[in-house]
C-alpha cells in the first residue's frame, strides 16, 4: 500500500469550490494586500485562540522576527530558546541582532526543559521562546513563572500547534505573544506563505501593525523603519475558510495518533514520545525514535511508506551557525533526538488502513534490522 507523508490534494478536494468562491470574492473586491479578508481572518483567529488580537503577516518566520522587534530586542541581547526546532526560530533571533541561547530539551518530549531555564538567564536575557514542537505545547507554567520572576517576556513559537491546548488555554494565548506559521503543510495551512501573531497586549499589537506595514500609521507617514510583512488578501480568505475545519482536522489527527500508539506501543526498538496530561496536542506530526533511522526510512520507502525527519540537524550544529558561539553548546538530549527521530505519515485525510499499513511496515522493518544475519549451514 502506498502511504504518502502528506496529501494536500486530499485536503483541498472537499473544499475546492468554497475556496474558489473565496478567492473570486477577493478578486472582485481587489483586496489583495491586507484589507477586509485579512481583517476578518484576524478577528476569527483571535477569537479561536482566546486572545484580544491577531495580526496577520506574510509568513511564520517574520511573525517571530516582528515579535522580537516590537518587544524592543536589540543587538547584543540574548533570547533563550531550543535547538530542537526548525532554523526559523533562531534565524528570527539572529536577524533581530540578538544572540540565541539554547537550553536542552526533555528526553521524553523534545520540548524545552524548564529545569534548565533558570541557569541560562543572564542580565542580557530579554526574551524566552519555548517551541511547541510536533503539536504538543511546552510546559508553560514553570516557564512563565521563571520568566515573570525575571521580568522577561515569553513568545510562544506555535508554528506546529494550531489548536493545541495547555490546561484549557489555546496555544498563543499564554505568553506575551504567540507566533504562528500557516505554511501549507501546517494544521492550518495557507495556499502559499502566511503567518500571524496573537497577543492580549494592545500596545504590542499596535506596534506590530506598524512594523508590518513599512512603519506607517497612516499612508505615507512612516514613524519608524518597518518592513513589508503584510498578509495578502487571498491567504486571509483561504485561512478563514480552513479555520472553520481546524478542530475537525485535529480530531482526526488525534484518532490517527491513538491508532499508531495502539499498534506500536511495546514494540522492541521503537520509542514513543510522551504525551503530557496538561493539555491536548494538535498532533501536527507523529514521531517515533529508533536506531538506524536512515536505514529504516529507506526500507519504509521500498514498502511505499513515505517518512520524514523533524529535524535531522539541530540548529546549533547547522553550518550557518558553525562560527557562532552556539556551535560550542552541549545539548546531548537534543542531539540524541536528532539522530534517531522519524516522522510517520500524518494528516487528517489518512485512512485507518493506511495508518495500520505504516505501523505494520515499521514494526517489520525494525524487526528485520535488529535480527542477526542468518548463518548458512556447513
SVG drawing of the C-alpha trace seen along z (x, -y; Angstrom):
<svg xmlns="http://www.w3.org/2000/svg" viewBox="-18 -61 52 89">
<polyline fill="none" stroke="black" stroke-width="0.4" points="0.0,0.0 1.2,-3.5 1.1,-5.9 2.3,-9.5 3.7,-11.5 1.3,-14.4 -1.5,-14.7 -2.6,-18.3 -4.7,-17.3 -6.9,-15.2 -7.3,-18.1 -8.3,-20.6 -10.6,-18.4 -13.7,-18.7 -13.4,-22.5 -12.2,-23.3 -15.4,-25.1 -15.7,-27.0 -12.1,-28.2 -12.7,-29.2 -15.6,-31.3 -13.5,-32.9 -10.7,-33.7 -13.2,-35.1 -14.5,-37.5 -11.0,-38.8 -10.5,-39.3 -13.9,-41.1 -13.0,-43.4 -9.3,-43.8 -8.5,-43.3 -5.1,-41.8 -2.6,-43.4 -4.1,-43.3 -7.7,-44.5 -11.0,-43.2 -10.4,-39.5 -7.2,-39.6 -9.1,-41.6 -11.9,-39.1 -9.4,-36.2 -7.6,-38.1 -10.8,-38.6 -11.7,-34.9 -8.3,-33.6 -8.0,-35.8 -11.4,-34.6 -10.3,-31.0 -7.1,-31.3 -8.7,-33.2 -6.7,-36.4 -7.7,-40.0 -5.7,-40.5 -4.3,-38.6 -2.0,-40.3 -1.7,-38.6 1.7,-38.7 3.4,-37.2 5.0,-34.2 5.8,-32.5 9.5,-33.5 8.5,-37.1 6.0,-36.7 8.8,-35.7 11.1,-38.4 8.5,-41.1 7.6,-40.0 11.2,-40.5 11.5,-43.9 8.2,-45.0 9.4,-44.0 12.5,-46.1 15.0,-43.3 18.3,-44.8 21.8,-43.8 23.7,-42.2 20.5,-41.0 20.1,-37.3 17.0,-35.2 16.6,-31.8 15.1,-29.0 15.8,-25.4 17.9,-23.9 15.3,-21.2 13.3,-23.2 13.2,-24.5 16.0,-27.0 13.5,-29.9 13.3,-30.2 17.0,-31.0 17.0,-33.0 14.5,-35.4 16.6,-36.0 19.8,-36.5 18.1,-38.9 16.9,-40.9 20.6,-41.3 20.3,-39.3 22.1,-36.1 20.3,-32.8 20.9,-30.9 19.9,-27.3 18.8,-25.1 18.4,-21.4 15.1,-19.6 13.3,-17.0 14.2,-13.5 10.6,-12.3 9.1,-15.0 11.8,-17.0 10.3,-20.2 12.1,-22.9 13.3,-21.6 12.1,-24.2 14.6,-22.9 17.4,-24.2 15.9,-27.6 17.0,-29.5 20.6,-28.7 20.6,-30.1 19.3,-33.5 21.8,-36.4 21.4,-40.2 21.3,-40.2 18.3,-37.9 15.4,-39.8 13.1,-37.1 12.3,-33.4 10.9,-31.4 9.6,-27.9 8.7,-25.9 5.5,-23.8 7.1,-21.0 5.2,-18.4 1.9,-19.9 2.4,-19.5 2.8,-22.6 5.8,-23.1 5.3,-23.0 4.3,-26.7 3.5,-27.1 7.2,-26.8 8.4,-28.6 6.1,-31.6 6.8,-31.5 10.6,-31.8 10.1,-34.5 7.8,-36.6 10.3,-36.4 12.9,-38.0 10.6,-40.3 11.3,-38.6 8.6,-38.3 7.7,-34.9 7.0,-34.4 5.3,-31.1 6.6,-29.5 3.3,-27.9 4.1,-27.1 3.1,-23.5 0.5,-23.9 -2.7,-25.4 -5.5,-24.3 -3.2,-22.7 -4.1,-23.5 -2.4,-23.8 -4.7,-23.5 -7.6,-24.5 -6.0,-27.5 -5.1,-27.6 -1.5,-27.9 -0.6,-31.5 -2.7,-32.8 -0.3,-32.2 2.8,-34.2 3.2,-37.9 2.7,-36.9 2.2,-33.8 3.8,-33.2 2.1,-31.1 3.1,-29.8 0.5,-28.9 2.9,-27.1 0.7,-24.8 1.6,-21.6 0.6,-23.0 -2.6,-22.0 -4.0,-25.4 -2.2,-25.9 -2.4,-28.7 -2.2,-28.2 1.2,-29.8 3.1,-31.6 1.4,-33.3 1.7,-33.8 0.2,-35.5 0.9,-36.9 -1.5,-36.7 -1.5,-38.8 -3.6,-40.4 -1.3,-43.5 -2.9,-46.4 0.3,-48.4 2.2,-45.5 -0.5,-44.7 -0.4,-48.4 3.4,-48.3 3.2,-45.1 0.7,-46.5 3.0,-49.5 6.1,-47.4 4.5,-45.0 3.5,-48.0 6.7,-49.9 6.4,-51.7 3.4,-53.7 0.3,-54.5 -1.3,-56.5 -0.4,-56.3 3.0,-57.8 3.6,-58.8 6.4,-56.4 7.1,-56.8 9.8,-54.1 11.7,-51.9 9.4,-48.9 9.1,-46.2 6.7,-44.8 5.2,-41.9 1.5,-42.2 -0.6,-39.1 -2.2,-39.1 -6.0,-39.0 -6.2,-35.7 -4.4,-33.9 -6.7,-35.6 -9.8,-34.4 -8.4,-30.8 -7.3,-30.7 -10.7,-31.9 -12.4,-29.0 -9.9,-26.4 -10.1,-27.7 -13.7,-26.5 -12.4,-23.0 -9.3,-23.1 -10.9,-21.3 -12.4,-18.6 -9.0,-18.0 -7.2,-17.9 -9.8,-15.4 -8.9,-13.1 -5.2,-13.6 -5.7,-12.6 -7.5,-9.4 -4.6,-8.6 -2.1,-9.2 -4.1,-6.9 -4.2,-4.3 -0.5,-4.5 0.1,-4.2 -2.2,-1.2 -0.2,0.6 3.3,-0.4 3.3,-0.5 5.5,2.1 7.4,2.8 11.0,3.6 13.3,1.0 10.7,-1.8 10.4,-4.6 7.2,-6.6 7.4,-10.2 5.4,-11.0 2.1,-12.9 1.7,-15.1 -1.5,-15.2 -1.5,-19.0 -3.1,-19.6 -4.2,-18.4 -1.7,-18.2 -2.6,-19.3 -0.8,-16.2 0.9,-18.0 3.4,-15.2 3.6,-11.7 7.2,-10.9 9.0,-7.8 12.6,-7.2 14.8,-4.3 18.3,-3.3 19.5,-3.1 16.9,-5.7 18.2,-6.3 18.1,-2.7 14.6,-2.4 13.4,-5.3 15.0,-3.8 13.3,-0.4 10.0,-2.0 10.2,-3.8 10.7,-0.5 7.4,0.6 5.6,-2.5 5.6,-4.4 6.9,-7.9 8.5,-9.2 10.2,-12.4 12.7,-13.7 12.0,-16.7 14.8,-17.6 18.0,-15.8 20.4,-18.5 19.8,-20.6 20.2,-24.4 23.5,-24.7 25.1,-22.1 23.9,-23.8 26.6,-25.1 25.0,-28.6 26.0,-28.7 29.4,-27.0 31.3,-30.1 28.8,-31.3 29.4,-30.7 26.3,-28.4 28.2,-25.8 30.1,-25.0 26.9,-24.4 26.5,-21.0 22.9,-19.7 23.1,-15.9 19.4,-15.2 18.7,-17.4 21.4,-15.6 20.1,-12.2 16.6,-13.1 18.1,-14.5 19.9,-11.2 17.0,-8.8 13.7,-10.6 11.4,-9.6 8.1,-11.2 5.4,-8.9 2.6,-9.9 0.2,-12.2 -2.7,-14.3 -6.4,-14.3 -7.4,-12.5 -5.3,-9.4 -7.4,-6.3 -7.3,-3.7 -5.9,-1.1 -3.0,-3.5 -2.1,-4.1 -2.2,-0.3 0.0,0.3 2.5,-2.3 2.7,-0.9 3.0,2.7 5.7,1.8 7.6,0.0 7.4,2.9 8.6,5.3 11.5,3.1 12.7,2.6 12.5,6.3 14.4,7.2 17.2,4.7 17.6,5.8 17.7,9.5 21.2,11.1 22.1,12.2 21.3,15.8 24.3,18.2 24.4,20.7 24.7,24.3 28.0,26.0"/>
</svg>
